[in-house]
């Protein structure tokens, strides 16, 4: 575990500077290698030229007199070359000529393994050659020539180049790190804005959004996803707040009725008949509370995908016929005509689907005036079956249509006080249909409201979807 975790800006700046420093290091090493190789070539060419010059002089030694005059000729040639050191000796080790031989001591003493290697004497750098030549006397005589070349000026130049390169690379790495930090800091500004926005979020400030105009293209998807998440959170929190308020409102009335009636009945002694009437009234309120709690538990299961998986074939016309028979007495009492047409078979849970359709019929009966009619149409179409419940009555305002399937929602006063429902029936219907892989829709115009359920036909349903 890292004790001091680095920020993303510092990491990017560090990596950027290390990358640039590595590239500069490779460039510097390559440049040094090229310069060193160039100087080595120059030094070797100069050594070769001087060796050829000495070889030419030795080729002129064709007599003892010429051998005696050889040192004078070599001095005339080499005195202008202060960077050279020369030692010539015969097979017996007798020195025939020496020029600045003190710089050749390491080679003569065997301190240097190879004459071609580099050596240092008194702070000077040397490279050299040791070759075997011949004097063309009346009888050719072999001689050993040891030649050294002072390359101190080249070595100093390379040291200066190396020092300048390392200094320049260090400065470049520091400047690159600073520039990289600034670029990373600026480039990661949108992330900081996201962090700042997220830190400001609260139940009272869910309206915060990121400015997409100031977001770079690389982070536009992240900003859109973040804003979308905030939109969903705000909508869900709004629904949760409304749901909590609605629950409190719906539970307050029956609880208040129970408390009031209980306090009244306990205020003085009463007869058994009066106690029985109060208990019957309380029982109705308790049944209402029980239905409401059961509906809320059902919706909670639907939210968490805990509804049973639909598996059986359901004949919609049979379920509708059974429901029409059940609601027949209520329809006659309200003078509402009901009729059903069509047939289709879907895959699902029979009791759940019956409950969904029953909620629609109950809703239609509640809002259909006397003399009106309710029509149920079942139509197979492509891979789905459409079940439509159409009733006459007041037109639902367009702004209320999208919210009809929300929990505890009731439309405006035109439709809100015709019954004592808790506003959960249509929400339960939507949850059941979506659990079966279907969908719900509603429209209302010219005094006719239409609720349409779409369900996969039997044998054509894949996986079920959840709300």
N, C-alpha and C positions, 0 to 999 in steps of 0.2 A: 504494500500500500504506500502511495506517494505521500510524504509528509507535507510537502509544499507543492501542490498541483499547479502547473503553469496554465495561464489563460490561453485561450485559442489564439488570440492576437500574438502573444509572446511565442507560442509554438510556431505559428506561420512565419513570423519574423526570423526566428532562430533557424528554421529549416531553409528559408530563403537565403539568409546570410551564409549558412554552411554550404549550400549549393553553389553560390557565387564564389565563396572562398575556395571550394574544391576545384571549380573551373579555373580560377586564377592560379591556383597552385599548379595544376597540370600545365597551364600556359607558361608559367614561370619556369617550371622544370624543363619543359620542352625548349624554351628560349635559351636557358642556360646550357642545355645539352648541345644545341646548335652552335652557340657562340664558342663553347669549349672545343667542339669538334673543328670549328673553323680555325681557331688558334692552333690546335694540334696539327692541322694540315699545314698551316703556314710555318710552324716550327720544324716540322719534318722536312718540308721543302727547303727551308734554309739550312738545316743540317746536311741534307743531301747535296745541296749546292756547295757548301764548304768542304764536304768530304771529296766531292769531285775535283774541287780546286786543289786540295792537298794531293789527291791521287795524280793529278797532272804534273805537279811539281816533283813527286816521287818518280814518275816515269822518265824524268830528265837526268836522274842520277845513274849515269852509265860509266862512272869512273870514280876512283878515290877522291880526286879533286872536286868532282861534283858533289860527292857526299859531304866533304868538308864545307862546301859552300851552301849546302842545303839549309842550315839554320838561318843564314843571312836572308835567303830568299823567302823562307817562311816568316821571318820577322817582318820583312817588307810588306808581306801580304796580310798578316794577321794583326799587326799593331793597330789598324783602324777598326778592328772588330773586337771591342771591349767585352762583348757578351760571350765570346768564345773562350774555351779552355781546351788545350791540345797537349797530348802526351804520346810520343812515338818511341818505342823501344824494340830491340831485336829479340831474337829467340833466347839469348842468354840473359835477357832482362836489362841490358845496358841501354840507358836512355840516350836516344839520338837527338831528341828535341823535346822541349817542354815549354808551354806558354800558359801562364796562370795555372800551374799544376795543383796549387793548393785547393782549388775547387773540385778536383778529381779524386781527392783522398778517400771519400767513402767508397768509391768504386774500386780503387786500388786495394783498399783494405778489406774488401769483401763485405762491407756493411750493406751494400745494395746488391740484391740477388741477381739483378739483370741490369746491364749497362743501359738498356732501353728504358728502364724504369725512371721514375722521378726521384730526386734526392734534394736535400737541403744542406746548405753550408753557410754558416754565418748569416743566416736570415735571407739567403738567396735561394731561389728555386731553379733546379737544373733538370734538363733531359739530355740524353746522349746516345752515342753509338760506339761500339767497339768492333772494329773490322780488321781483317788480315789482308795486307797489301804486299806487294813485292817491289824490291829495288832492282832495276834492270842493269846491274853491274855486269862486268864480264861474266860473272856467275850470279844468276838471280838469287836474291836473299830475301826471305820473308821478314816482314816487320809488322808489329801490332800498333794500330792507331786507335787511341781513345779520344773521342771528341765529345765535349760538353757544351751545351747552349744555355745561357741564362734566360729564363722565361719569367723572371720576377715581375716585369711590367705587365705581362699577360695575366699572371696570377692575381696581381693587385686589381687589375681591371675587372676580372671575374668576381673578386670579392666585393668591389664597388657595385657591380651589376646585381650580385646576389643581395646585398644590403638594401639597395634601392627597390629591388623586386619585393623582398619581404616587407619592407616598410610600406610600399605602395599597396601590397595585398592586404596588409593589416588595416590600413586606412580605408581601402575599398570595402573590406568586410564590415568594418564599423559603420561606414556610410550606408552600405547595403542593408545592414540590420536596422538602422534608423529609418531608412526609406521604406523597407519592408514592413516595419512596425506601423508607420504612418499609413501605408496603403492598406494593410490588414485592418487597422483600426477604422479606417474610413469604409472599407468594404464590408466590415461586420457591423456597421452602424444599424442596418435593418434588424439584425438579431437583438441588438441592445434595445431598439424600439419595441420589438416584440416582448422582451423581458420587462421593459418598463410598463408596457400596456398590461401584461399579465399581472404585474405586481400591484397595479391600481384596481384590478377587478374586484368587485364585491357585489353583494346582492343589490346594492343601490346603484352600482356603476357597471352594469352589464352592457351598456350602450357604447362602450369604447370600441373603436375599430382602427385598423392600420391604414395609413395613407398609401394606396396602391400607386399613386403618381410618383412618389419618392422611393419606390422599391425597385431595385435592379431586376432585369429579366430573369436572372438565375434564381432569385428568391421569390418570384411572383407567385409560383404555385404554393409555396409555403405560406405566404401572406394571405392568399385566397383561402387556403385550407384553415388558417387561423381565424380569419374573419367568418368563414362558414361555421367553424366550431362555436364562435361567440354568438352567431345568429341562432344556432340550434340551442345553445345554453340559455340564451335570453328567452326564446320561445318556450322551452321546457320549463324554465323557472317561472315564467308568467303563467303557464298552465298549472304548474304546481301551486302557485300562490292562489290562483282562482279556485283550484280544486280544494285547497285547504279552507278557503273562505266559504266555498259552497258546502263543504262537509259540515262546517260549524253552523252554517245557516240552516241546513236541512235537519241536523240533529237537535238544534236548539228548540224547534217548535214542538216535536213530540216529547222531548224531555221536560220542557216547560209545562206542557199540558199535564203530563204525569205528576209533576211536582204540585201544580196548582190544585188538581183534583184531589190528590192525596192530602194536601194541607186542609182543603175545604172539608173533606170527609172526616178528618181527625179533629176538626174544630169543635164538634159537639157529638154527643151520642146520636146514632141513627138506627133505623130499622134494618132488618136483614134484607129487605127488598131494595132499600137504598144502597146498602153496601154492595149488593149484587149488580145493580146498575153501574155503580162506579167501577167495579172490577171489570165488567164487560167493556166499558169505555177505555179503561187502561189496557185491556187486552188488545183492542184495536190499535192503540198507539204502539204497543210492544211488537205486534205483528208487522206494523209499518217499519219500525226500527230493524227488525229481523230481516225483512226483505231488502232493506237498504244495505245492511251490512253484508248480506249474502251477495248482492250485486257488486258491491265494492270488492269483496274477496274474489269474485269471478273475474273482474277486470284486472285485479292484481296478478292472478294466475295467467291471464292472457298476456300481460306485459312481460312476464318472465318465461313465456313459452311453455307453460305447464298444462295447457289444455290437452285433452286426449287427442291422439292422432286419428283422424278420420279414416275408416277402413271399410265400412259397409256401403252397399248400394242403397240409395234413398230415392224413392219414387215421389217426386215433388207433388204431383197431382193428388196422391193419397194423403200426404201430410196437409196440403191446403184444404182438402175436403174435410178432414177431421177438424181442422181449426174453424172452418166456416160453420160446421155443425155446433162447435162449442160456443161460438160467438153469435149464433143465430138468435137466441132469445134477447140478447142485448141489442142486436141490430133492429129487431122488431120493436123493441121498446123505444128506440130512438128514431124509428121510422126511416131506417137506412137500408137500402137494397144492396146486397152483396152477390157477386157472381165470379166464377173462375172458368178459364179456358186454357187449353193446351196441356201438354205433358212432357216430362223429361226425367231422366234418371241420372243422378249425380253420385259421386263418392263422398261419404262423409259420416258424421255422427248424427243419427236420426234425431235424437232428443235435442241436441244443440241446434240443428237446423230448424227444428220445429219452434224452438224458443226464439230464434232470430225472426222467423216469419210472424210468429205470434206478436212480437213487439211491434212490427210494422202494422199489423191489423189493429192492435190495440190503439196505436197512435192514430191510425186513420179513423177509427170509430170515435175517438175522443174529439177529433177536429172536423168531422163531417156533420153539417147541420141536418135537421129533420128534412126529409124529402130528398136528400142527396144519395149518392151511390158510390160503392167501392168496387173496382174491377181488378181482378188478379189475372195476369196473363203469364203463361209459361211457354217459352219458345226456345228450342234448341237451335244454336247458331254456331257453325264452325266447331270449335273445340269446347265451347262453353254453353251453359244453359242460362237464359235470362229469365228472372222472375221479377215481374213488375207489379207494384201495388199502386193503383191510381185512385185518388179520391177527390171529390168535389168539396169546395169550401173556400175559405179566405186564401188569397194568394200570399205566400210567404215572401217577405221583403228580400231582394237579392243579396243584401249585405248579411242576412241571417243564414243563407243556404250553406256557406262553407263551415258554419259552426254548429250545425244541427246535430252532428255526431260526436260533439265534445261532451264530456261528462258534466252533469248538473246544468247543462245549458238548456234554456227554454227560449223559444222565439219571443217576439214582442207580445204586447198585451192581447193581440188578436188571437194568439194561440196558447198563451201561457197559463191561463187560469180555467181551463176547461176540465181539468182533472187534478188528481193529487199525486201524479207520478213524481219521482225524485229527479227526473231528467237523466236517468242512466239507461233507459231502454234502448235508444238508438246507438249509444256508445257500445252496449253489449252486442247489438246486432252487428256493428262493424267489426268488433273483435272476433266474433264467431266466423263471419264470412272471410276475413283475412286469414284466420287460422286454417281455413279450408282451401287457401290458395286463390280466393276470389276477391271481388271488390264491390263497393257500394257507390251509388250515385243518386243525386236528388235534383229535381227541377220543379219549378212552380211558376205558372203563368196562366192568365185568364181564368182564375178561380179553380184551377186544377193542379194538384200537387202529385208528383210522380216519384216514387222510390224504386230504384232498380238494383237488383242483386245479380251478380254474375258469378257462376260457379262452374268449375271444370266438370265436363260430362263424365259419366261413369266409364272407367277404363282408359281415360286420357289425362289423368292427373299425375303430375310428377311429384315433386316434393312440395310439401305445404309451406306456406310462408307465415311468418308471425308478424304481429303488429310491431 
